[in-house]
Every structure is written in structure tokens, then in C-alpha cells.
Amino acid sequence: MMIRARAPLRISFAGGGTDVSPYCDLHGGCALNATIDKFAYASLMPKEGSEIEVHSLDYDFIAQYKVDEELVFDGQLDLVKAVIRNVLRNRPHLAGGFSLMTHNDAPPGSGLGSSSAMVVAMLSAFKDWAGRSMDQYELAKLAHDIERVDLGLAGGKQDQYACAFGGFNFMEFQHDQVLVNPLRVNGDVVNELEYNMLMYYTGKSRASAHIIEAQVHNVNKGCEKSLQAMHDLKQQAYDMKRALLTGDTRGFGALLDTAWQVKKRMADKISNPMIDEAYQVAMDAGALGGKVSGAGGGGFMMFYCDHGKRYKVAEHLERLGGKVVNFMFEPQGAHSWRVGGNSAVPVARHVHSGAGESTVLKAA
């Protein structure tokens, strides 16, 4: 018997960065995001004995451990180790070994929340094995604590909640609370967004930690330019939510541009000459607006194109050497399912609310 789980990746339209402490603790943050049909996968197979085998398809790397072994964070598969440590510490009755295979539809540093999606997917598989009932808030909170507390990785809160819940969401962040507001976006509006939007992979991954650390530093020292940018980004998130719910797709596209110009004021290195060139090429070819997905610096960019201009924008962007990627919005959040026959290890079926390839995305 095997347990599989998947969690969707996300694109953030506006408000990203206001979900990072200390800004959200002091001023409250909000973000508008949606999940797409790219996923992180975890496949878990319980087995007899005390051996743990982890196979990362993305890195073509296999590691072996013991159930009672102290897992050390050393830069190799630390996300996986952190999840295993948490699960075994809190569920000691899961005696016996297991094999765990992971893969992701997007490379690390893509800006699509791939690391958080992987943690959510792994937790979904383990919680299915343990027979533990968890709602989406509990799942996302546990994933957040593993990344931000156990591993000490810099970042915000929206990724884990987006992956757990799925769909279009407007999220509000306070010091100790996250409120997820699912949006009932009209199906015709979703179709129009998919028709006119594109994602462009720059070919350059980025480490978001130093960008996020710069944002935190600016907040801590009271940098007025950075703080005002974050305040403005929150307003942009509200404006874009209104555009989505009222069906103003062209207005939504134009607001992407406004939000991007604001986001660049939050910290240095959010943009760079490569990103600036791609952005200008897309705008000249017919995009109404766009932004870098995630903290910035590289990874994926997204654009909303004027009517009939999407293919022209795609053609011009690919001349820069990157890749335009097809995508659709994914309404379902993280979930797990079982494959195959019986197992000697008792398993309770549990489905969280949320199939793919390896790290290479399909190009347009």
C-alpha cells in the first residue's frame, strides 16, 4: 500500500511581503493569491523494519536513515528531515520504517511557493498514515512552524495557507492569526484570466531569504519608503480583489502593473536588470501589467495581456531565452489518497482539501 499526496503551487497577485513578521504583527497584512495546476508530490510507503529511505526525484538523490536516528540539518533534504522529525516526535506510535519519494513541478527558487507546497504535501501523506484528522488551518499552521520555526527559514505565511486551501483566496495576517477568505470568482472571469495571462520562467532561480531579510530590516529600522510601500501593497490587494469579484479583468491586469511598481520600493534586489528588461519587453508587446511571483529577484514572472496580445507577448519574451509556461487555476487544495493493496501498518483514510511531472514545466 502506498499513500500519495499533492499540494498545488500558488501565484501571488498582491500583498506579498505584508505577511512577513514584524510588519504583519505591527500593522496587519493581507495577500491575494490563487493556486495553479502545478504541484508538489509526496509518495509514502510504510514498510517493516526501522529503515527510512528518502528519494528526491528533483535532485536525483537517495538518502537512508533509521527511525531512531537523530536527523541533523546539514543542507541536504532539510525540509524532508524537518517534517520527519516533527511527525515522529508527535506520533511515536508510527512504529516501523517507510520510504518517501518527493518531486515538484517547479524548480526551487521559482517564486511559486514550491518549498511550502512540498512540506504541506509531505504532511498530508504522513497525517493520512497516522489517521490524524486535520483541517486546512491546522495543516498550514504546522507547515509554517516547520519552515519558519524548526528550520528558521525566512519568509511569510501565505504560501502554506494557499497550498492547504487551494483556489482564489484573500488572506489577512495578524500577529497570531491568519484568516483565509475564499473568493467566489465567476467562472467566466477565471476563463478570461486563463486566456489572457501567461507565466514566464526567467531561467534564473533565486534565494528569497536575503530579499526577505532586507524587507524585515527596513521595517525594524522604520524605513518610511519601505513601510509606505507595504501599506500601499495592502490597498492594491483590496483593489485587485474588487476587480476580480466584479469581473473587471482589464482593470485587474492594469492593477498588476501598479502593484509591481509599488512592490519594488519595499527592498533592493526585488528587481534587477534581467527582470526589468523582460518586464519592458512584455509591456511593449501588449501586456497590461505583470510582476515577479514571490519575493522577487528571479524565478517566474506573470503577465496579463491585452485582448489578442498573449501570443505576441509570449513570442517576444522567449526571445530573451526564458520559457513561457501554460497553466490553469486549480480550485482544490492539498489532499492525499491511497494506492494499491493492504499493508501491515494500520492506515486511517483522511483527505485534506487540494498530478504532475518532475521539475520541468510544460512550455507553451
Secondary structure, DSSP 8 states (H G I E B T S, - for coil): -EEEEEEEEEEEEE-TTTTSTTHHHHH-EEEEEEEEEEEEEEEEEEESSSEEEEEETTTTEEEEEETTS----SSSSHHHHHHHHHHHHH-TT--SEEEEEEEESS-TTSSS-HHHHHHHHHHHHHHHHHT----HHHHHHHHHHIIIIIS-----SHHHHHHHH-SEEEEEE-SS-EEEEE----HHHHHHHHHHEEEEE-S-----HHHHHHHHHHHHTT-HHHHHHHHHHHHHHHHHHHHHHHT-HHHHHHHHHHHHHHHTTSSTTSS-HHHHHHHHHHHHHTEEEEEESTTSSSSEEEEEE-TT-HHHHHHHHHTTT-EEE---B-----EEEEESS--SS------------SS---B-
